[in-house]
Amino acid sequence: MALRPLPRILSNGSAQLARSRELARTAADGATDVLHPLITVTRGLRRLASAGRRRWAETPKDKRGPLLFLVASVVLVVALVPYGPLLAVITVMAASAWQGRDHAPPPPEGPDESQTQRLQSLYEALVPYFSAAEDPAPLYAHGGEWEKAFLAPEFDDVGQIGQLVIRYPAYFPDGEPEARARIEYLLTAKSGRGREYHFAWDEEGNRLTVTVLAPLPTDIAAQRFVTAPGETVLGFTDPTEVQRTLPLAYGEEQRDVPPVVWRTGVRSTEPHLLVMGRPGSGTSTLLRSVALQALQYGDVLVVEGGGTGEYACLSGRDGVLAVECGLAGALASLEWAAHETERRLIALNRARQAGHPPPDDCRRPLWVLLDRPSAFVHLAAADGHKDPQALLQVPLRHGRAANVTVVVAEQLDSADALSEAVRQHTRARVVLGPALPEELAAVLGAPPHTTPLAQVPPGRGYARLGHGPVLRLQVPATPDPYDDATSDVYREAVLALLPPRSAEMEAVPVEAAVVEG
């Protein structure tokens, strides 16, 4: 039965909704401008009526009669005078317009005294870096004017710099990472620590735009994301970095948040993922989030080297082939994954040669999640076994053609224990938790355009897919539902995403398949 394509209004609903909101906002602004005089007069009439009621309430009861007689006499005289009613209406409208005007004082133009001192201090700090003795007309000089070097300064509510455009001389080596890093560190220290800054270097125009980034939301719980098969949401980033948003549920509310989407499958350019971080940074949380999304369309094999049982909630679930924590089980499961990749390659090759579609048992994606493989290195060497990472060479090299995806999570302190195959074939990278700029550049292949913080919430870090830009990342909260420290809201969110328990454990068929291979 042929599937009908979705209606255009459904497939493009978010874009049409955004355009409708923009049109409504534009129409409201235009109507406000046109009706501004009427709004002002109406506001003045309301204020005059309120003043009249207050005056009447403050008048003693024995004096209200003479007051009414005086008002009636004035009305009678106005009515008898030629053009009296017209002049009275004009007078009331003028008084209403005067009373209805906006009494708020206009915002001050330019920075105030404290903000000017902050800008002057920042200017003086940049003089040693942006000046040279041979420059006949230096842009930066001690005691100089910051107005020539700083453009469009913006400040937040507490008086700190929110955005600033900095001009610098053409001879500054803005193409050297070390020179850039010194300027970025100085700007971070002088503009206020504890915030994240985005630095946009315009090498052609010799300008540096410094922008303070808003914190990423940390209260996004695990949920079903509106994605297509082969798309995995790693987390969420800044709205200016991606051109897509996802509708997310915040309790009874719903918001549109920009995601970091990782695409896998046959046409993926980054078929495998490497996650690095320190203890407590959220690497296991990201693997649980990936596993819950992968179980919608495929099978999952989990190998945990830490032995903490953080993936026990997946044991015995439909689609979960095995959850192994020991060395023997890890070797058996990874060996089966290698044989399964080879079997799929052979079956797909035979189907192509015969002109047949791919077999059904090769279409369903297979996910291999390996958490902390360095924990098995010493155990395998002590028992005389080979490193389990050596069994990942076939899935890593041929996984894209066989519809097999490998996700490896390791700690930054044990990065040297990763095999060459893992380093070479995992071109989608994620770094979570606090990390030095050198560590970020070593893992991601490029430094981020923002300043990393020393204290970050769990699940906070950076992501880079292939040769794309380095993006800020916040992983959705996907804690272990069996952990006593997990809140009830997050526990229920994770349990609602788990598949039902299967009739029998899938670990036995996996071991049997390994023995047969």
N, C-alpha and C positions, 0 to 999 in steps of 0.2 A: 504494500500500500504506500503510495507516494506521499511524502510529507509536504504539506503546503507551507510556503514561507510565511514567517510572521508578518502581520500587518506593519506598515511603516510606522504607524503611531506607537506600536509597542517596541519595535527595534530601535527607534530613535526617540524614545519618550523622554529620556533625561535631557537631551539637547533641546527638544521643543519646549520642555518645561522651563529650562534656563532662559530661552529666548522669550517665553511668555512673561516670566518674572521681570526680565529687563524691559520689555515693552510696557508692562504695568507700572514699573518704577518711573520710566521716562514720562508716561502719561500723567502720573501723579505729580511729578515735579513741574510739568508744564501747566497743569491745572492750578497748582499752588501759586505759580508766578502770575497767571492771569487773574486769579481771584484774590490776590493779595490785598488790594484796596478794600474789597468787600469784607474780607476776614478782619482787617484792621478796624473798620467802622463797627462791625458786629461786636468785636472784643471791647471797643470803647463804649458802645451802648450797654453792654453787660456790666462794665465797671461803673458807669454812671447810675444804672439802676441799683447796683449794690450800694453805692454811696448814698442814694436817696433813701433806701430802706434803712441803712444805718442811722441817717439823720432823723428819720421818722421815729425809730426806736429810741433814740437818745432824747427826743423832745418830751418834756413832761406832759401829762395828760391834760392839765389845765391850760396849756398853751397850744394844744393841737388845733382848737377851734379857730383862734385868730390866724394861725398859719394856713389853714385851709382857706379862710376868707382872702388872705393875701394872694395865694396861688390862683384862686378863682378870679380875682380882680386883674391880675397880670394876664391871664388867658383871655379875659374879656377885652382888655385894651388891645392886645395883639390881634384879636379877631376883627376889631373895628378899624384898626389902622390900615390904610391902603398898603397892599403887598405885605401885610403883617405875617400871615401864615407862611408865605414863601420865605421871608427873612428868618422866621423862627425855625423852619426846617433846615435852612442853610446853616444857621447858628448851631443847631443840635448836631448836624453832621460834622461840622468843623470841630466842635468840642469832642465828639466821639472819635474822630480821627486822631485828635491830639492825645486823648486818653488811651487809645488803643495801640499807640506806637510801642515798639519794643524798647523797654527801659534797660535792657541788659547792656552793660558797657561794651564797646567794641574791643575785640581781642588786641592785645598789644602787638605792634609791628616789630618783628625782629626779636632776638633773644634778650632776656632781661640781664640784670647785672651778674647774677650767679652763673647763668648760662654763658655769658660772655667771658667770664673768668675761666670757665671750664674749656671753652674753645681756645682761648689764648694759651692756656697751659698745654693743651694738646699740640698747638702750633709750635710752641717752644721745644717740646719734646721731639718733634719731627725735624727740627733744624739740622742736627748732626747727620741725619740720614739723607736729607733732600737738598743739601747745599754743598758747594765746592768753592774752593778759594779762587779758581780761575774764572768763575762765572761773573761777568761784568754787571749783570742786573739780576741778582739772585731773587728767586721767588720766596725762599725761606731764609730769614736772617734774624738774629737775636734782636728783639725789640721791634720786629716788623709787624705788619698788619695781617691778621688772619683772614680778613674779608677777601683778599686777593687769592688765597689758597683754598678756602673752604666755600662750597656752594650748597645752597638749599639745606641748611641744618634744621633738623627736626628733633624735638625732645618729647619724652614721655611725661606721664603725670607727676613723677617724682623729680623731674629736672635732669634726667640722664639722657644722653644722646640716643635717639632712636634711628636716625638715618643721616648720613653725611656723604657728600661728594667731595673728594680730596683731589686737587690738582697737584701734580708733581712734575719736576723738570724732565726733559726728554733724555738726559744722560743717566737717569737712574736705571740700573740694570733690572728692570721688571721681568725679564725673561729668566732670571736665575731663581730657583726655588728657595735658596738660602736667604737671598735679599728680601723676597716676599715674606718669608716666615718671620724675619726680624720686624718688619713693619706690622704684620698682623698681630704678633705678640705684644708689641708696644701699644697698638690701638686697643687691644683687649684689656690691657692693664690700666690704661688711662681713661677708658670710656666706662669702666665698671665691670668687675669680675662677676662670675656666676651667671652670665648670660651667653647665649650663642650668637655669634656674629657671622654674617655672610659677606664675603669679600668678592667683588666683581671687578677684575682688572681689565681696563680698556687700554691695551698697549698702543693702539693707534692714536687715541685721543689723549693719552697720558693722564688718565683719570682713574681713581679708585672709588668705588661706591661701597660704603659700609652700611649694612642693614642689620638691625637687631631682629632675630627670628623669634616668633612666638613659640612657646613650648608645644610639643606634639601631645595630643590627647593620650592619656594613660589609662583611661577607664573604658576602653573598647573591649568587650568580652568576646569570646569565641562564638561564632554564629555562622549560619549559612550565607556565604557571599554569592552575589549575583555574578557568576563567572561561567565561561564556556569550558567544555572538557579540554584538558591540557593546560589550563590556567590555574596558577596557585598564588594566593595572596600571601606574600611574606610579611607585610605590615603596611604602615601608612606613613606618608611623608608630607612635605609642604605642597600647598596647592599650586605654587608657581613652577614646580618641577615636572609635573605630569599633566597630561591633557585628558584625564579621565577621573571620574568620581564613582563611588559605590554608595548606594543607599544602605545605611547601617541603622540598627535599632539601638536606641538609648532608653531602655525601659519602655515607656509609652511613646516617646518621641522618636523621630527619624531624622537623620542628618546625612548629608552627602560629604564623604571624606575621600581625599585622593589616595589611591592605593599604590603599592609597589607590586606589580604583577609579574610573576616569573612564568614563562611559557616553556613547556616541555613537549616531548613527542618527536615525531619523525622530522618535522620541519623546524625544530628548535635549534638555535645557534649556541645555546648554553644549556645542554641537556642535564648537567649534573651540578650539584650545589655543595659548597663548603662553608660551614659556619664555625667561626672562631670567637672565643670569649673567655672570660675568667669565671671562676666559680661564683654562682649566684647572678650571673649576667643575663640569663634567660635563654641559653642555647637549647636546653631540653624543652623549654616552653615552645620555642619555634619548631622543633621537631614534632612535638605533639600536635601543633596547629597544622603542620604539613601533612601528618598522618591522617588527621580527621578529614582534611579536604581530599586527600588521595583516595580514601575509602569510598568516596561517592562513585568513582568510576573504575577503580582498580584494586589490586591486591597489595598488601604491605607486609614486608618482612623486617622485623626490628631486631637489632643486635646491640645490646647495651653493655659497654665495658665498665661503667662505673659500679654496677652491682647494687644500686640503690633502690631498684624496683619502681622507678618513676613511670614506667610504661606498663605497669601491671593492669591498668584499666583497659588495655587493649587485648589482653590475653583471652582467647576463646571467642573473640568476636568474629562475625561474618566478614570475610575478606582479609583477616589477619592470619597469615600463614604460620608465623611463629614469633615469639618474643623470647630471645635467648640472652642469658646473662653470664653463662659459664663459657670456658674456653672450648670445650668439646662441642657444645651446642652451636657456638659461633662458627667454628670451623665447618661443621656439618651443614649449617644453613647457608654460609657463603659459598661452599663448594656446590651445593644444589643450585644456588643462584647463577653460578658460572655455567653449570651444565644446562640450566634452563635457557640462558642467553644463547648458548650454542645451538640448542634444539630449535629455538625460535628462528635463528638465522638460517638454519638448514631448511626448515619448513617454509619460510618466506621465499627463499631462493628457488625451491622446487615449485612453489605456486607461481612465481613469476615466469619461470621457464615454460610451464605448462599453460600459461595464459589464464590462470584461475585467480580469483580474489584471495586475499590473505586468509588463512584459517582463522576460525573463531577463537581458538585458544592462544592465538598470537596477537589478537587485537586488544585484549584487555591489558592495560598498563600494569607493570610490576614495579613496585617501589622498594628499594633496599635502603633502610635507614640504619646508619652505623654511628652510635654515640660513643665517643672517647675510645677510639681504636688503640691508642697508645697504652691503655691498661693491659692489653693482651700481649704486648711485645715481650715483656720480661717473662710472663707466664709461658708463652710459647717457646722462648729460648731455653727456659729451665726444663721444660718437659721434652725438648727435642723436636718440637713442631715448627712448622714454618709460620711466618707472620700472617695473620688473617688478611692483612691488607693486600698480600700477594694474590689472593683469590678474587680481588676486585678488578684486576686488570682487564679481564674479558668483559664484564658488565660496563666498565668505564669506557673502553675503546669502542665496543660495538653496541652499547646500550641504546643509543638513539635509533639505530636501524631495527633493533629488536623490541623497541618500546619498553625499555628497562631504564629506570631513573635511579641514580645513586645520590644519597644525601649523607654527608659526613660532617659530624660535629666534633670539634676538638678544642682543648684549652690553649690559650696563647703560650703558656709556659711549656707546653709539650709540642709545639709546632714542628720542632726538628724531628719528631718521631713519625711524621707523616711520610708515606712512601712517595716516590717520584711519580707514580701513576696518578695518585690522588692530586698531587700538586698540578700536574700537567692537564688533566682532563676536567677539573672542576673550575670552569671559567665564570660561574656565577658565585659571587662571594658575599658574605655577610660577616661583619664584626660587631659584637654586642659588648656592652659594658665599657668602663673606662679603659682607654688605650692611649699610648703615646702616638704622636704624629708619625714617628718612624715605623711603629708597628702597623698603623693603618695603611701607610704607603706600601709596606712590604706585603701585606695580605691582599689589599684591594688593587694594587698595581698603580695607584695614583692617589695623591693626597686629597682630602676633602676640601671644599671651598668654605668650610665653616670651622670654627674653633671648637675642638672637643672639650667637654667638661670633665672635671675631676669626679664629680658626684652626679650620677645619672640613675634614673629609675630602672628596674629590671625590664629587659626587653628593648632597651634603647640602644641604638647604634647606627651603623652605616651599611649601605648595600650598594653593590655595583654588579650589573649584569653584563658580562662580557667586556666590551670596550666602551660601554655607555658611561654617563656621568655618575659621580659618587652622590648618593642620595641619603638624606637623613631617614632613619627608619625607627618605627615604634611597633613592636610585635604585639598582636592582640593577646590579651590575657588568657592563657590556656594552661592553668595550673593542673597539678595532679589531683583529681577529685577525691582520691583516697587519703590525701594529706590532711591531718587535723587542722593545720594552720590555714587551709583554704577557706575563703568566705563562702557562705551559702549561695550567693548570687553566681559567683564564678563556677562553683561546683555543679549547680544545676545546669548552667550553660554548657559545660563540657559533657555532662551525662546525657543531655538531650541530643548531642551530636554523635554519640557512640552508636555503632550498629548493634543490632540485637545479638545475643550470644548464640553461637552455632550449636548444633546438636552434639558434636564431638570436637575435640581439640584437633587443630590442623597441623600440630607439630609432628604427629606420627606419620602422616603421608609424606611430609617433607623428608624425614629421615629415611623412610622407605625408598623414596625417589633417589636419595643420595646413594643408598646401598645398591640399588639397581644400576645406577650410572657407573 
